[in-house]
């Protein structure tokens, strides 16, 4: 039964991704590609994904995997907090709702016991 639920979730998320790609296609880039913009994209690719994922996997050797995933789920909140401090981005109702949803998800994940045992 669990496998069927995962398949349905995957199918729904794929449908959402495809539908949003028609609203705002990611392959249509506005602006010019300069050396500095290319360097910025490469920086995000290397340090924002590859290095970060490597450190995430290394963290699982020192800390239990469920604790690492709980800590990683706080990352959007820390990014929001830092963007408010550094870039003075306004924090409105949608951001508060997102914060509450993220915190409630973390609470649910930390409380719910693993039923696969």
HELIX and SHEET records of a PDB file:
HELIX    1   1 UNK A    2  UNK A   23  1                                  22    
HELIX    2   2 UNK A   35  UNK A   43  1                                   9    
HELIX    3   3 UNK A   44  UNK A   50  3                                   7    
HELIX    4   4 UNK A   51  UNK A   62  1                                  12    
HELIX    5   5 UNK A   65  UNK A   72  1                                   8    
HELIX    6   6 UNK A   75  UNK A   87  1                                  13    
HELIX    7   7 UNK A   93  UNK A  111  1                                  19    
END                                                                             
